[in-house]
Amino acid sequence: MKKFFFSFAVLLASAGLSAQTVTELPAPDLNRQTLTVMETLQNRKSVRAYSDQELTLQDISDLLWAAQGKNREDGRMTSPTARNRQEIRLYVFTKDGVSLYNHDNHTLVSVTGGDHRGLIAGPQAFAKTAPVCLLMVADFEKYGSESDHAKMMVYCDAGIVSENINIFCASAGFCTVPRGIMNNKGLIELLGLSDKQVPVLNNPVGLGNN
Ligand SMILES: Cc1cc2nc3c(=O)[nH]c(=O)nc-3n(C[C@H](O)[C@H](O)[C@H](O)COP(=O)(O)O)c2cc1C
């Protein structure tokens, strides 16, 4: 069986395609030790320096679920979206590669290997020192409109995902900052985004370095 998958991967590679790896995330820990809402809000702030300590897979699971995980049987999420269009794509950048979060089944789908956090950082080098960088990409194809009103709604939706990340981090002891600065052109190329898929915001996430 192993041999079959290897041959299949070689076949795909020779056709210029790559096999996607799907990583099942552990279930979100709903009993995780966190601050109260009021303590969290008191604690929330932008932090621009991180230790190089890696997040565990459980941390990443909880972080992504807080950002826009499925929290109801009908597929609705921890973050609301206008008309429930669920049009914000959430990418995860680490030193090992880039993955796309699938909230439907709480998995990570590999997009590409290698350390591309520099594209998230752009001119702000501190951001590439975070062990995890999350990127919110607005998918106007999925939203179904590019009118001025649609743009306002979609960019609000991206901001809400970012704020869920801010709140989770402040509550669970991680550091982050919402960022609009990044290498948009480089990210569009790397991720193969269409002209209807727009990088909007990113959040580097790590532990504090003091
Ligand atoms: C939409 C948005 C975009 C931002 N973009 C950046 C950015 O590109 N780089 C950065 O260092 N901080 C960025 N920030 C963080 C703000 O500078 C920060 O929130 C502000 O100074 C207030 O500080 P506080 O978050 O600690 O309250 C952004 C914040 C928001 C809400």
The ligand as a Gaussian input file, in Angstrom:
#p B3LYP/6-31G(d) Opt

LIG

0 1
 C       -6.893000      46.551000      10.740000
 C       -5.591000      46.687000      11.495000
 C       -4.400000      46.643000      10.796000
 C       -3.185000      46.720000      11.486000
 N       -2.003000      46.589000      10.801000
 C       -0.837000      46.549000      11.485000
 C        0.382000      46.300000      10.803000
 O        0.423000      46.104000       9.597000
 N        1.511000      46.256000      11.534000
 C        1.522000      46.441000      12.896000
 O        2.590000      46.386000      13.495000
 N        0.365000      46.676000      13.573000
 C       -0.802000      46.722000      12.909000
 N       -1.982000      46.909000      13.578000
 C       -1.969000      47.006000      15.051000
 C       -2.239000      48.443000      15.516000
 O       -1.109000      49.246000      15.261000
 C       -2.577000      48.398000      17.003000
 O       -3.776000      47.672000      17.177000
 C       -2.746000      49.797000      17.561000
 O       -1.517000      50.475000      17.622000
 C       -3.342000      49.789000      18.969000
 O       -2.527000      49.024000      19.854000
 P       -3.141000      47.769000      20.653000
 O       -3.555000      46.726000      19.651000
 O       -2.035000      47.298000      21.543000
 O       -4.333000      48.275000      21.392000
 C       -3.190000      46.874000      12.905000
 C       -4.396000      46.910000      13.586000
 C       -5.588000      46.806000      12.903000
 C       -6.881000      46.809000      13.676000

